[in-house]
Amino acid sequence: MATMPTQGPLTAELLEQLLSSSSPQAYLSAAPLDGRGLADYARELLEAHGTTRAQVIRAAGLNTTYGYQIFQGERSPRRDQLIMLAFGLGCTLDEAQRLLRYAGHAEPWCKQRRDAIVIFCLDRGMSRAECDDELYRLGEPTLLTGE
C-alpha cells in the first residue's frame, strides 16, 4: 500500500524559527525547507492515492495534454485547474490546500461563497463533476467552465 506524502514541519513552527532568527540567512541555512515543487507533490499524491495520471486527468476533466504537462512541471495551472486536479486525485481538503500552496495560489476560503462550496465538496470526497453540479445549483461558476 502506498504511503501518504510527507508533510514536514508545521508552517507555524517554521514561522517561529524565522522570527527568532538573527537574520534571514541564518533561518534559510538552518530551516528544513521543502524543495519540492508542484509537479513533485502532484506525483507524490498520485502514488499515495494509487491511481494513474490518465485516470486523474479524466476524473479532473482536464485536457489530456495539459494535464500531463502539469505532472511534468511544464505548465503553471490556474487555480481552478488545480482544484480540478485535486478532485481528480481524490485529495483531502488538506492535500488540496497544499497543492494550491505549491503553485502559489490561495487556498479555498470559507468566507467566500464559491470557495465554501468547493471546501464542502472536497471534505465530502465528491468528484469534480459533483462539485460542479453543486456550484451550478447554487448559482456559482463551475470549475470546468473556468474562473
C-alpha atoms as an extended CHARMM CRD file, in Angstrom:
* protein
*
       147  EXT
         1         1  MET       CA              0.0000000000        0.0000000000        0.0000000000  PROA      1               0.0000000000
         2         2  ALA       CA              1.2450000000        3.4770000000       -0.8680000000  PROA      2               0.0000000000
         3         3  THR       CA              2.1930000000        5.9240000000        1.8440000000  PROA      3               0.0000000000
         4         4  MET       CA              0.8680000000        9.4370000000        2.1860000000  PROA      4               0.0000000000
         5         5  PRO       CA              3.1890000000       12.2880000000        1.1730000000  PROA      5               0.0000000000
         6         6  THR       CA              5.4280000000       13.6150000000        3.9010000000  PROA      6               0.0000000000
         7         7  GLN       CA              4.1650000000       16.8030000000        5.4930000000  PROA      7               0.0000000000
         8         8  GLY       CA              7.3110000000       18.2740000000        7.0770000000  PROA      8               0.0000000000
         9         9  PRO       CA              7.2980000000       20.8030000000        9.8950000000  PROA      9               0.0000000000
        10        10  LEU       CA              4.2210000000       22.9050000000       10.5160000000  PROA      10              0.0000000000
        11        11  THR       CA              4.1880000000       26.3750000000        8.9900000000  PROA      11              0.0000000000
        12        12  ALA       CA              3.6600000000       27.8910000000       12.4390000000  PROA      12              0.0000000000
        13        13  GLU       CA              6.8320000000       26.1750000000       13.6670000000  PROA      13              0.0000000000
        14        14  LEU       CA              8.8230000000       27.4760000000       10.7080000000  PROA      14              0.0000000000
        15        15  LEU       CA              7.4270000000       30.9800000000       11.1920000000  PROA      15              0.0000000000
        16        16  GLU       CA              8.5170000000       30.8920000000       14.8260000000  PROA      16              0.0000000000
        17        17  GLN       CA             12.0260000000       29.8150000000       13.7700000000  PROA      17              0.0000000000
        18        18  LEU       CA             12.1820000000       32.5710000000       11.1570000000  PROA      18              0.0000000000
        19        19  LEU       CA             11.0820000000       35.2960000000       13.5540000000  PROA      19              0.0000000000
        20        20  SER       CA             13.5300000000       34.1750000000       16.2300000000  PROA      20              0.0000000000
        21        21  SER       CA             16.4780000000       34.0210000000       13.7830000000  PROA      21              0.0000000000
        22        22  SER       CA             19.1810000000       36.6450000000       13.8060000000  PROA      22              0.0000000000
        23        23  SER       CA             18.9050000000       37.1360000000       10.0320000000  PROA      23              0.0000000000
        24        24  PRO       CA             17.1070000000       35.6990000000        7.0090000000  PROA      24              0.0000000000
        25        25  GLN       CA             20.3290000000       33.9200000000        6.0240000000  PROA      25              0.0000000000
        26        26  ALA       CA             20.5380000000       32.1990000000        9.4200000000  PROA      26              0.0000000000
        27        27  TYR       CA             16.9990000000       30.9120000000        9.0180000000  PROA      27              0.0000000000
        28        28  LEU       CA             17.4770000000       29.7970000000        5.4180000000  PROA      28              0.0000000000
        29        29  SER       CA             20.6690000000       27.8990000000        6.2050000000  PROA      29              0.0000000000
        30        30  ALA       CA             19.1330000000       26.0400000000        9.1600000000  PROA      30              0.0000000000
        31        31  ALA       CA             15.4590000000       25.5720000000        8.2460000000  PROA      31              0.0000000000
        32        32  PRO       CA             14.2820000000       22.2760000000        6.7680000000  PROA      32              0.0000000000
        33        33  LEU       CA             12.6420000000       23.9470000000        3.7710000000  PROA      33              0.0000000000
        34        34  ASP       CA             10.6930000000       21.8250000000        1.3340000000  PROA      34              0.0000000000
        35        35  GLY       CA             12.4850000000       21.7300000000       -2.0110000000  PROA      35              0.0000000000
        36        36  ARG       CA              9.5820000000       20.0640000000       -3.8050000000  PROA      36              0.0000000000
        37        37  GLY       CA              7.5960000000       21.8290000000       -6.4430000000  PROA      37              0.0000000000
        38        38  LEU       CA              4.0240000000       21.4540000000       -7.6280000000  PROA      38              0.0000000000
        39        39  ALA       CA              4.7980000000       18.6070000000      -10.0390000000  PROA      39              0.0000000000
        40        40  ASP       CA              6.7270000000       16.7200000000       -7.3430000000  PROA      40              0.0000000000
        41        41  TYR       CA              3.8530000000       16.9790000000       -4.8930000000  PROA      41              0.0000000000
        42        42  ALA       CA              1.2670000000       16.0510000000       -7.5470000000  PROA      42              0.0000000000
        43        43  ARG       CA              3.2660000000       12.9100000000       -8.3850000000  PROA      43              0.0000000000
        44        44  GLU       CA              3.5200000000       12.0480000000       -4.6710000000  PROA      44              0.0000000000
        45        45  LEU       CA             -0.2550000000       12.3630000000       -4.3650000000  PROA      45              0.0000000000
        46        46  LEU       CA             -0.6930000000       10.2290000000       -7.4550000000  PROA      46              0.0000000000
        47        47  GLU       CA              1.3590000000        7.4600000000       -5.8750000000  PROA      47              0.0000000000
        48        48  ALA       CA             -0.2210000000        7.8880000000       -2.4370000000  PROA      48              0.0000000000
        49        49  HSD       CA             -3.7190000000        7.5660000000       -3.8860000000  PROA      49              0.0000000000
        50        50  GLY       CA             -2.7300000000        4.5950000000       -6.0470000000  PROA      50              0.0000000000
        51        51  THR       CA             -4.0160000000        5.9740000000       -9.3130000000  PROA      51              0.0000000000
        52        52  THR       CA             -2.6350000000        6.8070000000      -12.7460000000  PROA      52              0.0000000000
        53        53  ARG       CA             -2.1570000000       10.1330000000      -14.4690000000  PROA      53              0.0000000000
        54        54  ALA       CA             -4.6840000000        9.1830000000      -17.1290000000  PROA      54              0.0000000000
        55        55  GLN       CA             -7.3460000000        8.3260000000      -14.5120000000  PROA      55              0.0000000000
        56        56  VAL       CA             -6.7090000000       11.5630000000      -12.6110000000  PROA      56              0.0000000000
        57        57  ILE       CA             -6.7650000000       13.7670000000      -15.7020000000  PROA      57              0.0000000000
        58        58  ARG       CA            -10.0070000000       12.1440000000      -16.9110000000  PROA      58              0.0000000000
        59        59  ALA       CA            -11.6660000000       12.4710000000      -13.4620000000  PROA      59              0.0000000000
        60        60  ALA       CA            -10.4870000000       16.0950000000      -13.2260000000  PROA      60              0.0000000000
        61        61  GLY       CA            -11.9280000000       16.9900000000      -16.6270000000  PROA      61              0.0000000000
        62        62  LEU       CA             -8.6310000000       18.4640000000      -17.7930000000  PROA      62              0.0000000000
        63        63  ASN       CA             -7.3170000000       18.4630000000      -21.3480000000  PROA      63              0.0000000000
        64        64  THR       CA             -5.1210000000       15.3550000000      -21.5990000000  PROA      64              0.0000000000
        65        65  THR       CA             -2.0030000000       17.0670000000      -22.9310000000  PROA      65              0.0000000000
        66        66  TYR       CA             -2.3280000000       19.9230000000      -20.4640000000  PROA      66              0.0000000000
        67        67  GLY       CA             -2.8080000000       17.5080000000      -17.5650000000  PROA      67              0.0000000000
        68        68  TYR       CA              0.3450000000       15.5680000000      -18.4280000000  PROA      68              0.0000000000
        69        69  GLN       CA              2.2510000000       18.8530000000      -18.7020000000  PROA      69              0.0000000000
        70        70  ILE       CA              1.1940000000       19.7540000000      -15.1460000000  PROA      70              0.0000000000
        71        71  PHE       CA              2.5740000000       16.4430000000      -13.8540000000  PROA      71              0.0000000000
        72        72  GLN       CA              5.8150000000       17.0660000000      -15.7770000000  PROA      72              0.0000000000
        73        73  GLY       CA              6.1740000000       20.5720000000      -14.3510000000  PROA      73              0.0000000000
        74        74  GLU       CA              5.8660000000       22.1690000000      -17.7900000000  PROA      74              0.0000000000
        75        75  ARG       CA              2.7200000000       24.1840000000      -17.0140000000  PROA      75              0.0000000000
        76        76  SER       CA              1.6580000000       26.5670000000      -14.2840000000  PROA      76              0.0000000000
        77        77  PRO       CA             -2.0460000000       25.8700000000      -13.9810000000  PROA      77              0.0000000000
        78        78  ARG       CA             -4.6630000000       28.3740000000      -12.9020000000  PROA      78              0.0000000000
        79        79  ARG       CA             -6.2960000000       27.9690000000       -9.5070000000  PROA      79              0.0000000000
        80        80  ASP       CA             -9.4530000000       26.2830000000      -10.8290000000  PROA      80              0.0000000000
        81        81  GLN       CA             -7.4010000000       23.8140000000      -12.8400000000  PROA      81              0.0000000000
        82        82  LEU       CA             -5.5290000000       22.8390000000       -9.6860000000  PROA      82              0.0000000000
        83        83  ILE       CA             -8.7710000000       22.4300000000       -7.7770000000  PROA      83              0.0000000000
        84        84  MET       CA             -9.9880000000       20.1980000000      -10.6000000000  PROA      84              0.0000000000
        85        85  LEU       CA             -6.7460000000       18.2260000000      -10.3500000000  PROA      85              0.0000000000
        86        86  ALA       CA             -7.2720000000       17.8790000000       -6.5970000000  PROA      86              0.0000000000
        87        87  PHE       CA            -10.7130000000       16.3780000000       -7.2300000000  PROA      87              0.0000000000
        88        88  GLY       CA             -9.2490000000       14.0690000000       -9.8650000000  PROA      88              0.0000000000
        89        89  LEU       CA             -6.6000000000       12.9050000000       -7.4120000000  PROA      89              0.0000000000
        90        90  GLY       CA             -9.1990000000       12.3440000000       -4.7060000000  PROA      90              0.0000000000
        91        91  CYS       CA             -7.3960000000       14.7700000000       -2.3910000000  PROA      91              0.0000000000
        92        92  THR       CA             -8.4040000000       15.5020000000        1.1320000000  PROA      92              0.0000000000
        93        93  LEU       CA             -9.0220000000       19.1530000000        1.9200000000  PROA      93              0.0000000000
        94        94  ASP       CA             -5.5360000000       19.4240000000        3.4570000000  PROA      94              0.0000000000
        95        95  GLU       CA             -3.9060000000       17.8710000000        0.3860000000  PROA      95              0.0000000000
        96        96  ALA       CA             -5.8250000000       20.1820000000       -1.9400000000  PROA      96              0.0000000000
        97        97  GLN       CA             -4.7780000000       23.2240000000        0.0760000000  PROA      97              0.0000000000
        98        98  ARG       CA             -1.1470000000       22.1280000000       -0.0130000000  PROA      98              0.0000000000
        99        99  LEU       CA             -1.3740000000       21.5210000000       -3.7750000000  PROA      99              0.0000000000
       100       100  LEU       CA             -2.6020000000       25.0910000000       -4.2380000000  PROA      100             0.0000000000
       101       101  ARG       CA              0.1520000000       26.4750000000       -1.9870000000  PROA      101             0.0000000000
       102       102  TYR       CA              2.8320000000       24.7090000000       -4.0520000000  PROA      102             0.0000000000
       103       103  ALA       CA              1.5390000000       26.5820000000       -7.1030000000  PROA      103             0.0000000000
       104       104  GLY       CA              1.3760000000       29.9010000000       -5.2720000000  PROA      104             0.0000000000
       105       105  HSD       CA             -2.4230000000       30.0740000000       -5.3150000000  PROA      105             0.0000000000
       106       106  ALA       CA             -4.7530000000       30.9810000000       -2.4910000000  PROA      106             0.0000000000
       107       107  GLU       CA             -6.3690000000       28.1390000000       -0.6120000000  PROA      107             0.0000000000
       108       108  PRO       CA            -10.1520000000       27.8970000000       -0.6920000000  PROA      108             0.0000000000
       109       109  TRP       CA            -11.5530000000       30.3070000000        1.9000000000  PROA      109             0.0000000000
       110       110  CYS       CA            -14.7900000000       29.5110000000        3.7020000000  PROA      110             0.0000000000
       111       111  LYS       CA            -15.7740000000       33.2030000000        3.8030000000  PROA      111             0.0000000000
       112       112  GLN       CA            -16.1620000000       33.2180000000        0.0230000000  PROA      112             0.0000000000
       113       113  ARG       CA            -19.3470000000       31.6220000000       -1.2510000000  PROA      113             0.0000000000
       114       114  ARG       CA            -17.8490000000       29.6870000000       -4.1770000000  PROA      114             0.0000000000
       115       115  ASP       CA            -14.8540000000       28.5280000000       -2.1520000000  PROA      115             0.0000000000
       116       116  ALA       CA            -17.1560000000       27.3740000000        0.6590000000  PROA      116             0.0000000000
       117       117  ILE       CA            -18.9240000000       25.0830000000       -1.7930000000  PROA      117             0.0000000000
       118       118  VAL       CA            -15.5940000000       23.7270000000       -3.0550000000  PROA      118             0.0000000000
       119       119  ILE       CA            -14.4150000000       23.1160000000        0.5200000000  PROA      119             0.0000000000
       120       120  PHE       CA            -17.6400000000       21.2830000000        1.3480000000  PROA      120             0.0000000000
       121       121  CYS       CA            -17.2790000000       19.0720000000       -1.7310000000  PROA      121             0.0000000000
       122       122  LEU       CA            -13.6050000000       18.2920000000       -1.0900000000  PROA      122             0.0000000000
       123       123  ASP       CA            -14.3470000000       17.4320000000        2.5190000000  PROA      123             0.0000000000
       124       124  ARG       CA            -17.1460000000       15.0680000000        1.4850000000  PROA      124             0.0000000000
       125       125  GLY       CA            -14.9640000000       13.2970000000       -1.1000000000  PROA      125             0.0000000000
       126       126  MET       CA            -17.1490000000       14.3570000000       -4.0040000000  PROA      126             0.0000000000
       127       127  SER       CA            -16.0000000000       14.1700000000       -7.6100000000  PROA      127             0.0000000000
       128       128  ARG       CA            -15.2270000000       17.2090000000       -9.7400000000  PROA      128             0.0000000000
       129       129  ALA       CA            -18.4930000000       16.6740000000      -11.6240000000  PROA      129             0.0000000000
       130       130  GLU       CA            -20.4580000000       16.5370000000       -8.3470000000  PROA      130             0.0000000000
       131       131  CYS       CA            -18.7700000000       19.7380000000       -7.1950000000  PROA      131             0.0000000000
       132       132  ASP       CA            -19.6460000000       21.4220000000      -10.4830000000  PROA      132             0.0000000000
       133       133  ASP       CA            -23.2680000000       20.3040000000      -10.0170000000  PROA      133             0.0000000000
       134       134  GLU       CA            -23.3070000000       21.9130000000       -6.5560000000  PROA      134             0.0000000000
       135       135  LEU       CA            -21.6930000000       25.1120000000       -7.8510000000  PROA      135             0.0000000000
       136       136  TYR       CA            -24.1950000000       25.3280000000      -10.7060000000  PROA      136             0.0000000000
       137       137  ARG       CA            -27.1640000000       24.5430000000       -8.4310000000  PROA      137             0.0000000000
       138       138  LEU       CA            -26.1160000000       27.3650000000       -6.1060000000  PROA      138             0.0000000000
       139       139  GLY       CA            -25.5350000000       29.8880000000       -8.8930000000  PROA      139             0.0000000000
       140       140  GLU       CA            -21.7270000000       29.9290000000       -8.8960000000  PROA      140             0.0000000000
       141       141  PRO       CA            -19.3340000000       29.4620000000      -11.8340000000  PROA      141             0.0000000000
       142       142  THR       CA            -18.3760000000       25.8300000000      -12.2650000000  PROA      142             0.0000000000
       143       143  LEU       CA            -14.7930000000       24.6030000000      -12.2440000000  PROA      143             0.0000000000
       144       144  LEU       CA            -14.9600000000       23.1440000000      -15.7270000000  PROA      144             0.0000000000
       145       145  THR       CA            -16.1100000000       26.3830000000      -17.3600000000  PROA      145             0.0000000000
       146       146  GLY       CA            -13.3950000000       28.4480000000      -15.6810000000  PROA      146             0.0000000000
       147       147  GLU       CA            -12.9980000000       31.2510000000      -13.1890000000  PROA      147             0.0000000000
